[in-house]
Amino acid sequence: MASTNGSKSSSTTSKAKSTTASKGQTRSVAETAVDFPVGAVLAVTDRVTELVEPFTGRDAAEKQFKSYRTELRRRAKRTERRGATARRRATTEARKTRNRVEREARKRQRTVETTIKRNRDELQDRVRKAVDLLPV
């Protein structure tokens, strides 16, 4: 009988631990469910404050707009330079390709002309020999 009482008390202890763990998990989930939206609202509030703060006074707003204009000009110039660089590279590459193709075409043309001239000369020689062999 003593052994059954011992196992009952350990079973009761395990249920108590399980209940305590379950309460702790529930509490953690509930805290997360509350903390997350509160943190999100605080983050949005901070961001809105950062965005609005430069425009609270006229001088500050003008200074901020001037800064935006300057940054916009700087980015536009940078973009223009990048475009010009890309255009120059493309033009250079196209010129190199055109020159290479023209060079190859001239080389092939010379080869064909040389072959035609050689064949023509060879044919003329054969015709002369054939004519010389004909009885007159």
C-alpha positions as CSV (number, residue, x, y, z in Angstrom):
1,M,0.0,0.0,0.0
2,A,2.8,2.4,0.7
3,S,4.1,2.0,-2.8
4,T,0.7,3.0,-4.3
5,N,0.6,6.1,-2.2
6,G,4.1,7.0,-3.3
7,S,3.2,6.7,-7.0
8,K,0.0,8.8,-6.4
9,S,2.0,11.6,-4.9
10,S,4.5,11.6,-7.8
11,S,1.5,11.6,-10.2
12,T,0.0,14.6,-8.4
13,T,3.4,16.4,-8.5
14,S,3.7,15.9,-12.2
15,K,0.2,17.2,-12.8
16,A,1.0,20.3,-10.7
17,K,4.2,20.9,-12.7
18,S,2.3,20.4,-16.0
19,T,-0.3,22.9,-14.9
20,T,2.3,25.4,-13.9
21,A,4.1,25.0,-17.2
22,S,0.9,25.4,-19.1
23,K,0.1,28.6,-17.2
24,G,3.5,29.9,-18.0
25,Q,3.1,29.2,-21.7
26,T,-0.3,30.8,-21.7
27,R,1.0,33.8,-20.0
28,S,3.9,34.1,-22.4
29,V,1.6,33.9,-25.4
30,A,-0.8,36.5,-23.9
31,E,2.1,38.9,-23.3
32,T,3.4,38.4,-26.8
33,A,-0.1,39.1,-28.2
34,V,-0.2,42.4,-26.3
35,D,3.5,43.4,-26.6
36,F,3.7,43.1,-30.4
37,P,1.0,45.6,-31.4
38,V,2.1,48.0,-28.7
39,G,5.7,47.8,-30.0
40,A,4.4,48.3,-33.6
41,V,2.5,51.4,-32.6
42,L,5.5,52.8,-30.8
43,A,7.7,52.1,-33.9
44,V,5.2,53.9,-36.2
45,T,5.0,56.8,-33.8
46,D,8.8,57.2,-33.8
47,R,8.9,57.0,-37.6
48,V,6.1,59.6,-38.0
49,T,7.9,61.9,-35.5
50,E,11.1,61.5,-37.5
51,L,9.3,62.4,-40.7
52,V,7.3,65.4,-39.3
53,E,9.9,66.9,-37.0
54,P,12.0,68.6,-39.8
55,F,8.8,70.4,-40.9
56,T,7.7,71.8,-37.6
57,G,9.2,75.2,-38.3
58,R,9.4,77.2,-41.5
59,D,13.2,77.5,-41.4
60,A,13.6,73.8,-40.6
61,A,11.2,72.9,-43.4
62,E,13.1,75.1,-45.9
63,K,16.4,73.6,-44.9
64,Q,15.0,70.1,-45.2
65,F,13.6,70.9,-48.7
66,K,16.9,72.4,-49.7
67,S,18.6,69.2,-48.6
68,Y,16.1,67.1,-50.5
69,R,16.6,69.2,-53.7
70,T,20.4,68.9,-53.3
71,E,20.2,65.1,-52.9
72,L,17.8,64.8,-55.8
73,R,20.2,66.8,-58.1
74,R,23.1,64.7,-56.9
75,R,21.3,61.5,-57.7
76,A,20.1,62.8,-61.0
77,K,23.7,63.7,-62.0
78,R,25.0,60.3,-60.8
79,T,22.3,58.6,-62.9
80,E,23.2,60.7,-65.9
81,R,26.9,59.9,-65.5
82,R,26.1,56.1,-65.2
83,G,23.9,56.4,-68.4
84,A,26.6,58.2,-70.3
85,T,29.2,55.7,-69.2
86,A,27.0,52.8,-70.3
87,R,26.3,54.5,-73.6
88,R,30.1,55.0,-74.2
89,R,30.8,51.4,-73.4
90,A,28.1,50.2,-75.7
91,T,29.3,52.5,-78.5
92,T,32.9,51.3,-78.0
93,E,31.9,47.7,-78.0
94,A,29.7,48.2,-81.1
95,R,32.6,49.9,-82.9
96,K,35.0,47.1,-82.0
97,T,32.6,44.5,-83.2
98,R,31.9,46.4,-86.4
99,N,35.7,46.7,-87.1
100,R,36.3,43.0,-86.3
101,V,33.4,42.0,-88.7
102,E,34.6,44.4,-91.4
103,R,38.2,43.1,-91.1
104,E,37.0,39.5,-91.3
105,A,34.8,40.4,-94.4
106,R,37.8,42.0,-96.1
107,K,40.0,39.0,-95.3
108,R,37.4,36.6,-96.8
109,Q,36.9,38.9,-99.8
110,R,40.7,38.8,-100.5
111,T,40.7,35.0,-100.1
112,V,37.8,34.7,-102.6
113,E,39.4,37.1,-105.1
114,T,42.7,35.3,-104.9
115,T,41.0,31.9,-105.4
116,I,39.0,33.3,-108.4
117,K,42.1,34.8,-109.9
118,R,44.1,31.6,-109.5
119,N,41.2,29.5,-111.0
120,R,40.9,31.9,-113.9
121,D,44.6,31.8,-114.6
122,E,44.6,28.0,-114.3
123,L,41.6,27.8,-116.7
124,Q,43.3,30.2,-119.2
125,D,46.4,28.0,-119.2
126,R,44.4,24.9,-119.8
127,V,42.4,26.5,-122.7
128,R,45.7,27.7,-124.3
129,K,47.2,24.2,-124.0
130,A,44.0,22.7,-125.5
131,V,44.0,25.2,-128.3
132,D,47.7,24.5,-129.0
133,L,46.9,20.8,-129.3
134,L,44.2,21.3,-131.9
135,P,45.3,20.5,-135.5
136,V,45.1,23.6,-137.6
